[in-house]
């Protein structure tokens, strides 16, 4: 009987970062598509300016900052040549859960819940991230 250990908290950080970035990306695409339906074509430069300053996109900024925070955490660990501490990894996962919570902040929670109900790409990205956040390391027989 072989013991298999699914990813632990520290090992999940790169996966969670990738899935959070994917969720952020599909939400931006959805918002952009909706904006273009309302106002016409939106170029890359205009989209970037809107992401940084337009109130319509403000609810997405905490998610983008969380991706950056995870990037910084991973880069610092690589620079030190040692893994992220278990405590830091646990806190990072808690922070990610807060950022993607549909009950966080009135506008952010409403917009996120709305998109999860309307867009299959967002549903899939949300489900993948939620699964990675729930994953608990346990030994089991293969």
Phi, psi and omega in degrees: 000126181262133176269128177244132180251106175300166183308134174277181183304310182296318182292338181280344185303312179299322179293315178298319178300313180298316181290324177294317178298321178295315178300314179302316180298313182291330175292319177296316179300316180297314178297318179297314180300317179294318178299317180294328176294326181277320191237357184095183186305139177238115180288167182300316180296317178296319179299316179300315179299320179293319178300323183278331189227343184281133181301330180301327183260001184302324183294340179273344184298318178300326178293316177298319178295326180291322175301315179298319179299318178293321175302315180297318180299314180293320180294319179296319178296319179294319179298318179287337183077021178222154182292163174296142178291154178302319180297315180295321179294315178300317180294321179298318179294322175298316180297319178297316178303318179297317183296322183264004178294132179284359177255004181274115177068138185301303182293312183299314180297318180294312181297316182295313179300320179298312181293322179298328178282336189255334192238117182299325178296323179289320177302313181295317179295319178297315182296319179296316179293316180301320178296316179295325180288329180280336187308127179240131180290123174215149178275141177210159184278139177254000000 
